[in-house]
């Protein structure tokens, strides 16, 4: 089996295929909260009005928005493995 990942702005595609390249499963995975823009500079602060979807933010507002996007894009810390939950480190 082969697994492939292609990431985009705020989402990714994961594909699982057999060794002879037959697709077994393909999924879109959202990487950030849908309420936040995947490209905040481009969509809210960039010079290109064609791509803006609202009022242009000032530098402080844009900085705060970028901080929120970055914070939401961080993966949560991994949960401890159930088999190791009760283990203690070396003494």
WOPE-V332667 format. One record per pair of residues at least 4 apart in sequence whose C-alpha atoms are under 7 Angstrom apart, sorted by the first residue. I is the first residue (numbers start at 0). GAP is how many residues later the second one is. Records with the same first field share a line. If there is no record, write none. Layout:
I->GAP, GAP
This chain:
0->15, 16, 17, 18
1->14, 15, 16, 17
2->12, 13, 14
3->10, 11, 12
4->7, 8, 9, 10
5->6, 7, 8
6->4, 5, 6
7->4
8->29, 30
9->20, 21, 22, 28
10->17, 18, 19, 20
11->16, 17, 18
12->13, 14, 15, 16
13->12, 13, 14
14->10, 11, 12
15->7, 8, 9, 10
16->4, 5, 6, 7
17->4, 5, 6
30->42
31->40, 41
32->39
35->33
38->4
39->4, 5, 25, 26
40->4, 5
41->4, 9
42->8, 9, 10
43->8, 9, 10, 12, 13
44->11, 12, 17
47->4
56->4, 5
57->4
58->4
59->4
60->4
61->4
62->4
63->4
64->4
65->4
66->4
67->4
68->4
69->4
79->4, 5
80->4
